Amino acid sequence: MMAKLIVTGASREQAIARARRALAEFNIAGRSQCIAFSSRNDGTS
């Protein structure tokens, strides 16, 4: 099963902050996942 996280904000910074918070609150059980990668990949490259 896969999930997609979509966040919005009044500014790019607010959207990134909301995405970071949502990823920190994710509760995933079972097989390995790429949540750590998603948490590090905030699009600021």
C-alpha positions, 0 to 999 in steps of 0.5 A: 500500500502506498500513500501520498502526502499533499500539503499547502501553505500561504508560503513555500516555507509554511508548506515545507514546515507542514510537510515536515510536521506531517512526516514526523507524525506518520506512524508506519508499521511493517516492511521498511519504508522511505519515510527517512528519505522523504523527511530529508528531501524537502526540496531545498536543493 
